[in-house]
Amino acid sequence: MFGLGVPEIIVIGIIILLIFGAKRLPIIGESLGKTVKEVRNAKKELSGIKKSDTKKEVSESNESEGQSLESDMVDRVQKKVTDQVAEKLLGQVPGIKQVKQLKDKADKIKKIVS
């Protein structure tokens, strides 16, 4: 996993211990565990939405427009699901909203610069 061995993980643990202190480590671990759990739940929920939306959109595409536009429909469904994932994560995972705002600002700066 990322080329991390036992010595590297121990060094990272010691650094975290020095930065945050022994009193705050259980609180940090608990909040990290909750965040991971929420991300997993959102992923499971959204994968179910993605499968159902993909099936609906592709079947509609096949009935009305034929096979040639199937890839366009799949692209639209993927964008729709991506938007749904973003909305879910914004509400459930702490800090994601701020990250999204920073990314939007960075994208605007890139447009201005280029």
TIMI-2910 file (N, C-alpha, C, CB; in pm, 1 decimal, decimal comma, always signed):
<rs>
+----------+----------+----------+----------+----------+----------+----------+----------+----------+----------+----------+----------+------+
!      n_x !      n_y !      n_z !     ca_x !     ca_y !     ca_z !      c_x !      c_y !      c_z !     cb_x !     cb_y !     cb_z ! resn !
+----------+----------+----------+----------+----------+----------+----------+----------+----------+----------+----------+----------+------+
!    +84,3 !   -117,6 !     +0,0 !     +0,0 !     +0,0 !     +0,0 !    +88,9 !   +123,9 !     +0,0 !    -95,9 !     -0,2 !   +121,8 !  Met !
!   +103,8 !   +190,1 !   -105,3 !   +179,2 !   +313,9 !   -120,3 !   +325,8 !   +298,0 !    -80,5 !   +115,5 !   +423,1 !    -37,7 !  Phe !
!   +375,8 !   +176,3 !    -71,6 !   +514,5 !   +154,4 !    -38,3 !   +548,2 !   +185,0 !   +106,8 !   +599,7 !   +236,2 !   -127,0 !  Gly !
!   +447,6 !   +186,2 !   +195,2 !   +471,8 !   +213,7 !   +336,2 !   +493,9 !    +82,7 !   +410,2 !   +354,1 !   +292,4 !   +398,4 !  Leu !
!   +603,4 !    +75,3 !   +481,7 !   +631,3 !    -39,9 !   +563,9 !   +608,2 !     -6,9 !   +709,9 !   +773,6 !    -88,5 !   +541,9 !  Gly !
!   +639,0 !   -101,6 !   +795,5 !   +619,8 !    -83,1 !   +939,1 !   +703,7 !    +33,3 !   +992,5 !   +655,2 !   -211,6 !  +1013,9 !  Val !
!   +831,1 !    +45,5 !   +954,7 !   +909,2 !   +158,6 !  +1009,2 !   +851,8 !   +295,1 !   +969,1 !  +1054,4 !   +149,0 !   +961,8 !  Pro !
!   +805,4 !   +307,0 !   +845,6 !   +749,6 !   +434,9 !   +801,2 !   +622,3 !   +468,5 !   +877,6 !   +721,2 !   +431,7 !   +650,6 !  Glu !
!   +538,5 !   +367,7 !   +900,3 !   +413,5 !   +391,0 !   +973,8 !   +443,8 !   +429,5 !  +1118,1 !   +323,0 !   +265,2 !   +969,7 !  Ile !
!   +544,6 !   +367,6 !  +1178,0 !   +583,2 !   +403,2 !  +1314,9 !   +632,0 !   +547,3 !  +1321,5 !   +692,3 !   +308,1 !  +1367,0 !  Ile !
!   +712,9 !   +588,9 !  +1225,0 !   +761,9 !   +727,3 !  +1221,7 !   +645,3 !   +824,8 !  +1205,6 !   +863,9 !   +746,3 !  +1106,5 !  Val !
!   +552,6 !   +792,6 !  +1118,0 !   +435,3 !   +879,4 !  +1098,9 !   +355,7 !   +887,3 !  +1228,1 !   +345,6 !   +827,2 !   +983,2 !  Ile !
!   +338,3 !   +774,1 !  +1296,1 !   +265,5 !   +772,4 !  +1423,5 !   +332,5 !   +857,5 !  +1529,4 !   +252,2 !   +630,8 !  +1473,9 !  Gly !
!   +463,1 !   +850,7 !  +1536,8 !   +536,5 !   +931,9 !  +1634,9 !   +522,0 !  +1080,3 !  +1603,8 !   +685,4 !   +892,8 !  +1637,2 !  Ile !
!   +530,1 !  +1115,3 !  +1476,8 !   +513,9 !  +1256,6 !  +1437,8 !   +374,1 !  +1305,9 !  +1473,8 !   +539,5 !  +1275,0 !  +1285,8 !  Ile !
!   +273,4 !  +1224,1 !  +1446,9 !   +135,8 !  +1263,3 !  +1480,5 !   +121,7 !  +1278,4 !  +1631,2 !    +33,7 !  +1159,2 !  +1426,9 !  Ile !
!   +181,7 !  +1186,8 !  +1706,0 !   +176,5 !  +1194,2 !  +1851,9 !   +240,9 !  +1323,3 !  +1901,7 !   +246,3 !  +1072,5 !  +1914,5 !  Leu !
!   +354,1 !  +1361,7 !  +1843,6 !   +422,3 !  +1484,5 !  +1885,6 !   +342,0 !  +1609,0 !  +1849,5 !   +560,7 !  +1492,3 !  +1821,9 !  Leu !
!   +277,6 !  +1606,0 !  +1734,2 !   +202,4 !  +1724,2 !  +1689,4 !    +75,5 !  +1743,1 !  +1771,0 !   +167,1 !  +1712,2 !  +1540,8 !  Ile !
!     -3,4 !  +1637,4 !  +1787,3 !   -135,3 !  +1651,4 !  +1849,0 !   -137,9 !  +1618,3 !  +1997,8 !   -232,8 !  +1563,8 !  +1778,0 !  Phe !
!    -46,8 !  +1539,6 !  +2046,0 !    -45,3 !  +1503,9 !  +2187,2 !   -130,9 !  +1380,5 !  +2213,8 !    -94,1 !  +1621,0 !  +2272,0 !  Gly !
!   -101,2 !  +1316,7 !  +2325,4 !   -168,5 !  +1190,6 !  +2359,0 !   -314,5 !  +1211,1 !  +2396,0 !    -96,6 !  +1121,9 !  +2473,3 !  Ala !
!   -350,8 !  +1325,3 !  +2449,6 !   -488,9 !  +1349,3 !  +2492,3 !   -584,5 !  +1362,3 !  +2374,7 !   -496,0 !  +1474,5 !  +2577,3 !  Lys !
!   -536,6 !  +1418,2 !  +2264,9 !   -625,1 !  +1444,5 !  +2150,9 !   -627,7 !  +1330,9 !  +2049,3 !   -582,9 !  +1571,4 !  +2082,1 !  Arg !
!   -537,8 !  +1234,3 !  +2056,7 !   -534,4 !  +1125,2 !  +1959,3 !   -663,1 !  +1042,4 !  +1955,2 !   -418,5 !  +1034,8 !  +1989,7 !  Leu !
!   -723,3 !  +1005,4 !  +2069,6 !   -848,9 !   +929,3 !  +2060,8 !   -960,7 !  +1007,3 !  +1992,2 !   -894,3 !   +888,3 !  +2199,6 !  Pro !
!   -966,3 !  +1136,0 !  +2015,0 !  -1069,0 !  +1219,3 !  +1951,8 !  -1045,3 !  +1225,6 !  +1800,9 !  -1069,3 !  +1362,4 !  +2012,8 !  Ile !
!   -921,5 !  +1242,2 !  +1761,5 !   -886,4 !  +1247,4 !  +1619,1 !   -917,5 !  +1113,8 !  +1551,9 !   -736,9 !  +1283,1 !  +1600,9 !  Ile !
!   -882,1 !  +1004,1 !  +1619,1 !   -911,0 !   +872,1 !  +1563,7 !  -1059,3 !   +847,1 !  +1548,1 !   -851,1 !   +765,4 !  +1650,6 !  Gly !
!  -1136,8 !   +889,0 !  +1646,4 !  -1281,9 !   +871,4 !  +1639,9 !  -1342,2 !   +950,7 !  +1524,1 !  -1346,5 !   +914,2 !  +1772,0 !  Glu !
!  -1301,7 !  +1076,2 !  +1509,9 !  -1357,0 !  +1158,3 !  +1401,9 !  -1311,7 !  +1106,8 !  +1265,7 !  -1315,5 !  +1305,1 !  +1419,2 !  Ser !
!  -1188,9 !  +1057,4 !  +1257,0 !  -1141,4 !   +999,4 !  +1131,7 !  -1221,3 !   +873,9 !  +1097,0 !   -991,3 !   +966,3 !  +1141,0 !  Leu !
!  -1248,7 !   +791,0 !  +1196,8 !  -1329,4 !   +671,1 !  +1174,8 !  -1470,0 !   +704,5 !  +1128,1 !  -1336,2 !   +589,0 !  +1301,3 !  Gly !
!  -1530,3 !   +806,1 !  +1188,8 !  -1664,3 !   +848,3 !  +1147,3 !  -1663,5 !   +899,2 !  +1003,3 !  -1717,8 !   +957,5 !  +1241,6 !  Lys !
!  -1560,2 !   +973,6 !   +967,7 !  -1549,8 !  +1026,0 !   +831,8 !  -1536,3 !   +912,4 !   +730,8 !  -1430,5 !  +1121,7 !   +820,1 !  Thr !
!  -1451,9 !   +815,6 !   +760,7 !  -1434,3 !   +701,9 !   +670,3 !  -1565,6 !   +625,6 !   +656,0 !  -1322,7 !   +607,9 !   +721,5 !  Val !
!  -1636,7 !   +607,6 !   +766,9 !  -1765,0 !   +536,7 !   +763,8 !  -1866,1 !   +611,1 !   +676,2 !  -1820,8 !   +519,9 !   +906,7 !  Lys !
!  -1873,1 !   +742,9 !   +691,2 !  -1966,5 !   +822,4 !   +610,6 !  -1932,3 !   +814,9 !   +462,2 !  -1965,7 !   +968,5 !   +656,7 !  Glu !
!  -1803,7 !   +818,8 !   +429,4 !  -1762,4 !   +810,1 !   +288,9 !  -1800,9 !   +674,0 !   +231,6 !  -1609,5 !   +833,4 !   +274,8 !  Val !
!  -1779,1 !   +567,6 !   +308,3 !  -1817,5 !   +434,1 !   +261,4 !  -1967,6 !   +423,5 !   +241,3 !  -1770,8 !   +327,4 !   +360,0 !  Arg !
!  -2045,9 !   +475,6 !   +335,8 !  -2191,0 !   +471,7 !   +322,1 !  -2237,1 !   +550,2 !   +199,7 !  -2257,5 !   +526,8 !   +448,0 !  Asn !
!  -2178,8 !   +666,0 !   +178,4 !  -2214,8 !   +746,7 !    +61,7 !  -2177,9 !   +674,4 !    -66,8 !  -2145,7 !   +883,7 !    +66,9 !  Ala !
!  -2062,9 !   +608,4 !    -66,9 !  -2018,7 !   +534,6 !   -185,5 !  -2115,6 !   +420,3 !   -216,8 !  -1875,8 !   +479,5 !   -164,9 !  Lys !
!  -2154,8 !   +345,5 !   -114,4 !  -2249,4 !   +235,1 !   -135,0 !  -2383,2 !   +287,1 !   -186,6 !  -2270,3 !   +156,8 !     -4,1 !  Lys !
!  -2431,1 !   +394,3 !   -124,2 !  -2559,7 !   +450,9 !   -163,6 !  -2556,0 !   +503,2 !   -306,8 !  -2599,6 !   +563,0 !    -68,0 !  Glu !
!  -2449,0 !   +571,4 !   -340,9 !  -2439,8 !   +630,6 !   -473,7 !  -2409,9 !   +527,4 !   -581,6 !  -2333,7 !   +737,5 !   -475,0 !  Leu !
!  -2343,8 !   +417,5 !   -546,3 !  -2322,5 !   +313,2 !   -646,5 !  -2454,9 !   +248,5 !   -682,8 !  -2223,2 !   +207,2 !   -595,3 !  Ser !
!  -2546,2 !   +237,3 !   -586,8 !  -2680,3 !   +187,1 !   -616,2 !  -2757,0 !   +283,1 !   -705,3 !  -2757,5 !   +163,1 !   -487,4 !  Gly !
!  -2743,9 !   +412,5 !   -679,1 !  -2809,1 !   +513,7 !   -763,3 !  -2751,7 !   +509,2 !   -903,6 !  -2792,3 !   +655,0 !   -703,1 !  Ile !
!  -2620,7 !   +496,3 !   -915,3 !  -2555,0 !   +494,6 !  -1045,7 !  -2603,9 !   +377,1 !  -1129,3 !  -2402,8 !   +487,9 !  -1029,0 !  Lys !
!  -2614,5 !   +259,1 !  -1069,0 !  -2658,0 !   +141,9 !  -1143,1 !  -2801,3 !   +158,5 !  -1192,6 !  -2646,2 !    +17,1 !  -1056,4 !  Lys !
!  -2889,5 !   +207,6 !  -1105,7 !  -3028,5 !   +222,3 !  -1146,3 !  -3045,3 !   +331,3 !  -1251,8 !  -3115,2 !   +253,3 !  -1025,4 !  Ser !
!  -2975,6 !   +445,1 !  -1236,4 !  -2984,1 !   +552,5 !  -1334,6 !  -2926,5 !   +509,7 !  -1469,2 !  -2911,5 !   +676,2 !  -1283,6 !  Asp !
!  -2815,6 !   +438,3 !  -1467,0 !  -2753,9 !   +392,5 !  -1591,0 !  -2847,3 !   +300,3 !  -1666,3 !  -2621,7 !   +321,8 !  -1562,6 !  Thr !
!  -2909,4 !   +208,4 !  -1596,1 !  -3002,2 !   +114,8 !  -1661,2 !  -3121,4 !   +189,6 !  -1721,9 !  -3051,8 !     +8,7 !  -1560,1 !  Lys !
!  -3177,4 !   +286,0 !  -1646,6 !  -3291,8 !   +361,8 !  -1696,6 !  -3254,6 !   +441,9 !  -1821,5 !  -3345,1 !   +455,7 !  -1587,7 !  Lys !
!  -3145,4 !   +516,8 !  -1813,2 !  -3105,2 !   +603,0 !  -1923,5 !  -3067,8 !   +523,2 !  -2048,5 !  -2988,5 !   +690,0 !  -1881,2 !  Glu !
!  -2996,6 !   +412,8 !  -2030,9 !  -2955,3 !   +332,6 !  -2145,7 !  -3075,9 !   +266,9 !  -2210,6 !  -2852,9 !   +226,2 !  -2103,5 !  Val !
!  -3171,4 !   +219,0 !  -2130,0 !  -3290,4 !   +157,1 !  -2189,0 !  -3373,5 !   +260,4 !  -2263,9 !  -3375,6 !    +89,3 !  -2080,5 !  Ser !
!  -3384,8 !   +381,9 !  -2209,5 !  -3455,6 !   +488,3 !  -2279,9 !  -3384,5 !   +523,5 !  -2409,8 !  -3468,1 !   +612,3 !  -2191,2 !  Glu !
!  -3253,1 !   +527,4 !  -2405,2 !  -3174,1 !   +559,1 !  -2523,3 !  -3193,9 !   +454,3 !  -2631,6 !  -3026,4 !   +570,3 !  -2487,3 !  Ser !
!  -3192,2 !   +328,6 !  -2593,0 !  -3207,7 !   +220,5 !  -2690,4 !  -3345,7 !   +222,6 !  -2753,0 !  -3182,5 !    +85,3 !  -2624,8 !  Asn !
!  -3447,6 !   +255,4 !  -2677,2 !  -3583,5 !   +256,2 !  -2729,3 !  -3607,7 !   +373,4 !  -2824,3 !  -3682,7 !   +261,2 !  -2615,0 !  Glu !
!  -3563,6 !   +490,7 !  -2787,5 !  -3601,4 !   +609,5 !  -2863,6 !  -3499,5 !   +651,3 !  -2970,1 !  -3622,7 !   +722,9 !  -2769,6 !  Ser !
!  -3370,3 !   +639,6 !  -2943,2 !  -3271,7 !   +696,3 !  -3033,7 !  -3179,5 !   +594,1 !  -3098,1 !  -3190,4 !   +795,4 !  -2960,9 !  Glu !
!  -3179,2 !   +471,9 !  -3051,5 !  -3093,0 !   +370,2 !  -3109,9 !  -2958,7 !   +361,4 !  -3040,7 !  -3072,6 !   +397,6 !  -3255,4 !  Gly !
!  -2875,9 !   +270,7 !  -3088,9 !  -2747,9 !   +239,8 !  -3025,9 !  -2643,0 !   +348,9 !  -3045,1 !  -2695,4 !   +110,5 !  -3080,1 !  Gln !
!  -2654,7 !   +432,4 !  -3148,2 !  -2548,9 !   +529,2 !  -3177,7 !  -2531,8 !   +636,3 !  -3069,9 !  -2577,1 !   +595,6 !  -3309,1 !  Ser !
!  -2636,0 !   +667,7 !  -2997,8 !  -2627,9 !   +772,4 !  -2896,1 !  -2610,1 !   +716,6 !  -2755,6 !  -2751,8 !   +858,1 !  -2900,6 !  Leu !
!  -2586,4 !   +586,6 !  -2746,1 !  -2573,0 !   +524,3 !  -2613,7 !  -2455,6 !   +582,7 !  -2536,3 !  -2555,8 !   +372,8 !  -2627,5 !  Glu !
!  -2345,1 !   +606,9 !  -2602,7 !  -2229,0 !   +661,9 !  -2532,7 !  -2257,7 !   +803,1 !  -2480,1 !  -2106,7 !   +664,0 !  -2625,9 !  Ser !
!  -2334,1 !   +882,9 !  -2555,2 !  -2372,3 !  +1015,6 !  -2508,2 !  -2458,2 !  +1006,4 !  -2382,3 !  -2447,4 !  +1091,6 !  -2618,1 !  Asp !
!  -2548,4 !   +910,4 !  -2381,4 !  -2634,8 !   +892,5 !  -2266,1 !  -2553,7 !   +848,1 !  -2144,0 !  -2744,8 !   +790,4 !  -2297,4 !  Met !
!  -2460,4 !   +758,6 !  -2166,0 !  -2376,7 !   +711,7 !  -2054,9 !  -2296,6 !   +828,0 !  -1998,1 !  -2281,7 !   +597,9 !  -2101,1 !  Val !
!  -2244,8 !   +914,8 !  -2084,8 !  -2170,6 !  +1032,3 !  -2038,1 !  -2260,0 !  +1123,5 !  -1954,3 !  -2112,6 !  +1110,3 !  -2157,6 !  Asp !
!  -2383,0 !  +1143,6 !  -1999,4 !  -2475,7 !  +1228,1 !  -1924,1 !  -2508,7 !  +1167,5 !  -1788,4 !  -2604,0 !  +1249,9 !  -2003,6 !  Arg !
!  -2528,1 !  +1036,7 !  -1786,8 !  -2558,9 !   +968,7 !  -1661,1 !  -2441,3 !   +978,8 !  -1565,0 !  -2594,5 !   +821,3 !  -1686,4 !  Val !
!  -2318,9 !   +960,3 !  -1617,6 !  -2201,2 !   +970,8 !  -1532,2 !  -2188,1 !  +1110,3 !  -1473,9 !  -2075,6 !   +934,7 !  -1610,0 !  Gln !
!  -2215,6 !  +1213,1 !  -1553,5 !  -2210,2 !  +1350,2 !  -1502,3 !  -2317,1 !  +1372,1 !  -1395,8 !  -2227,9 !  +1451,5 !  -1617,0 !  Lys !
!  -2436,2 !  +1318,3 !  -1421,2 !  -2545,2 !  +1332,1 !  -1325,5 !  -2510,2 !  +1264,8 !  -1193,0 !  -2674,1 !  +1272,6 !  -1382,8 !  Lys !
!  -2453,9 !  +1144,8 !  -1201,0 !  -2415,2 !  +1072,4 !  -1080,5 !  -2302,4 !  +1144,7 !  -1008,3 !  -2373,0 !   +929,1 !  -1115,0 !  Val !
!  -2207,9 !  +1199,1 !  -1083,3 !  -2098,8 !  +1274,3 !  -1022,4 !  -2152,6 !  +1395,2 !   -946,6 !  -1998,1 !  +1318,9 !  -1129,2 !  Thr !
!  -2249,6 !  +1464,1 !  -1005,5 !  -2310,7 !  +1577,5 !   -936,9 !  -2381,9 !  +1533,3 !   -809,7 !  -2408,5 !  +1649,0 !  -1029,5 !  Asp !
!  -2450,8 !  +1417,3 !   -815,5 !  -2518,8 !  +1366,3 !   -697,5 !  -2420,2 !  +1329,0 !   -588,1 !  -2603,9 !  +1246,4 !   -733,6 !  Gln !
!  -2308,1 !  +1268,9 !   -628,2 !  -2204,0 !  +1232,5 !   -531,4 !  -2150,9 !  +1358,8 !   -464,4 !  -2088,1 !  +1154,2 !   -600,5 !  Val !
!  -2125,5 !  +1460,6 !   -543,0 !  -2073,1 !  +1585,5 !   -487,5 !  -2171,1 !  +1646,0 !   -387,7 !  -2043,3 !  +1685,9 !   -599,8 !  Ala !
!  -2299,4 !  +1646,3 !   -421,8 !  -2398,9 !  +1702,5 !   -331,3 !  -2407,3 !  +1623,4 !   -201,6 !  -2535,1 !  +1706,4 !   -398,6 !  Glu !
!  -2405,2 !  +1490,4 !   -211,1 !  -2410,9 !  +1406,0 !    -92,0 !  -2290,1 !  +1429,8 !     -2,7 !  -2419,0 !  +1258,3 !   -131,3 !  Lys !
!  -2171,1 !  +1433,0 !    -63,0 !  -2049,9 !  +1450,0 !    +15,3 !  -2044,0 !  +1587,6 !    +79,7 !  -1927,8 !  +1428,0 !    -71,8 !  Leu !
!  -2095,4 !  +1688,3 !    +11,6 !  -2096,6 !  +1822,4 !    +69,1 !  -2175,5 !  +1824,5 !   +199,0 !  -2155,4 !  +1922,9 !    -30,1 !  Leu !
!  -2282,4 !  +1745,9 !   +204,9 !  -2365,0 !  +1745,2 !   +324,0 !  -2315,6 !  +1652,6 !   +432,9 !  -2502,4 !  +1708,1 !   +287,9 !  Gly !
!  -2240,7 !  +1548,6 !   +397,4 !  -2208,7 !  +1446,2 !   +495,9 !  -2066,9 !  +1453,1 !   +550,5 !  -2230,6 !  +1313,3 !   +436,4 !  Gln !
!  -1970,8 !  +1486,7 !   +469,6 !  -1831,4 !  +1480,7 !   +513,0 !  -1783,7 !  +1620,8 !   +549,4 !  -1741,4 !  +1419,1 !   +402,6 !  Val !
!  -1734,5 !  +1638,0 !   +672,5 !  -1688,8 !  +1771,2 !   +711,9 !  -1564,5 !  +1813,1 !   +634,5 !  -1660,2 !  +1775,0 !   +861,4 !  Pro !
!  -1563,0 !  +1937,4 !   +591,1 !  -1446,0 !  +1991,0 !   +522,0 !  -1454,8 !  +1983,9 !   +370,6 !  -1324,7 !  +1918,5 !   +566,7 !  Gly !
!  -1544,3 !  +1903,1 !   +315,9 !  -1553,6 !  +1888,2 !   +170,5 !  -1603,2 !  +2017,3 !   +105,8 !  -1647,1 !  +1771,5 !   +134,3 !  Ile !
!  -1692,8 !  +2088,0 !   +172,2 !  -1747,2 !  +2211,3 !   +115,5 !  -1636,0 !  +2315,0 !    +96,3 !  -1858,7 !  +2268,2 !   +206,6 !  Lys !
!  -1548,7 !  +2326,7 !   +194,8 !  -1439,2 !  +2421,9 !   +184,6 !  -1342,3 !  +2381,4 !    +73,6 !  -1365,3 !  +2432,7 !   +318,4 !  Gln !
!  -1317,2 !  +2252,2 !    +60,9 !  -1227,5 !  +2204,3 !    -44,5 !  -1286,9 !  +2234,6 !   -181,2 !  -1201,2 !  +2052,7 !    -29,7 !  Val !
!  -1418,0 !  +2214,0 !   -197,4 !  -1482,9 !  +2242,6 !   -324,6 !  -1475,2 !  +2391,0 !   -358,2 !  -1628,4 !  +2197,0 !   -321,4 !  Lys !
!  -1495,0 !  +2475,3 !   -258,3 !  -1485,5 !  +2618,7 !   -281,3 !  -1344,4 !  +2658,3 !   -324,7 !  -1525,6 !  +2695,3 !   -155,2 !  Gln !
!  -1243,2 !  +2601,3 !   -260,7 !  -1105,3 !  +2629,9 !   -299,7 !  -1076,4 !  +2581,8 !   -441,5 !  -1008,0 !  +2564,8 !   -201,7 !  Leu !
!  -1129,1 !  +2465,0 !   -477,4 !  -1108,7 !  +2413,0 !   -612,6 !  -1174,5 !  +2503,6 !   -715,9 !  -1164,3 !  +2270,4 !   -624,3 !  Lys !
!  -1295,2 !  +2549,2 !   -686,1 !  -1362,8 !  +2640,2 !   -778,7 !  -1282,8 !  +2769,4 !   -798,0 !  -1503,9 !  +2672,7 !   -727,5 !  Asp !
!  -1227,7 !  +2822,9 !   -688,5 !  -1146,3 !  +2943,8 !   -699,1 !  -1020,6 !  +2917,7 !   -781,5 !  -1108,4 !  +2995,1 !   -559,6 !  Lys !
!   -958,3 !  +2801,0 !   -761,3 !   -838,9 !  +2767,2 !   -837,2 !   -870,7 !  +2753,4 !   -985,5 !   -777,0 !  +2638,2 !   -784,2 !  Ala !
!   -986,1 !  +2694,0 !  -1018,4 !  -1026,6 !  +2681,4 !  -1158,0 !  -1047,6 !  +2818,9 !  -1222,6 !  -1154,8 !  +2598,1 !  -1168,5 !  Asp !
!  -1108,1 !  +2911,3 !  -1147,5 !  -1128,5 !  +3046,0 !  -1200,1 !   -994,5 !  +3115,4 !  -1225,7 !  -1213,8 !  +3129,2 !  -1102,7 !  Lys !
!   -900,6 !  +3096,5 !  -1135,9 !   -768,0 !  +3155,9 !  -1153,2 !   -699,0 !  +3097,3 !  -1275,4 !   -681,7 !  +3133,8 !  -1027,8 !  Ile !
!   -712,3 !  +2965,7 !  -1294,6 !   -652,1 !  +2902,4 !  -1412,9 !   -710,2 !  +2959,0 !  -1541,0 !   -672,7 !  +2750,8 !  -1409,3 !  Lys !
!   -841,6 !  +2983,0 !  -1542,6 !   -905,1 !  +3041,0 !  -1662,2 !   -851,2 !  +3181,6 !  -1689,2 !  -1059,2 !  +3045,4 !  -1645,3 !  Lys !
!   -834,7 !  +3258,7 !  -1584,4 !   -785,0 !  +3395,4 !  -1601,1 !   -641,4 !  +3395,0 !  -1650,9 !   -794,8 !  +3472,7 !  -1469,1 !  Ile !
!   -559,1 !  +3306,5 !  -1594,5 !   -417,1 !  +3302,0 !  -1630,3 !   -398,1 !  +3252,1 !  -1773,6 !   -339,9 !  +3211,7 !  -1532,3 !  Val !
!   -473,5 !  +3150,5 !  -1813,0 !   -453,7 !  +3094,2 !  -1947,0 !   -533,9 !  +3160,3 !  -2054,2 !   -485,9 !  +2951,5 !  -1946,4 !  Ser !
+----------+----------+----------+----------+----------+----------+----------+----------+----------+----------+----------+----------+------+
</rs>
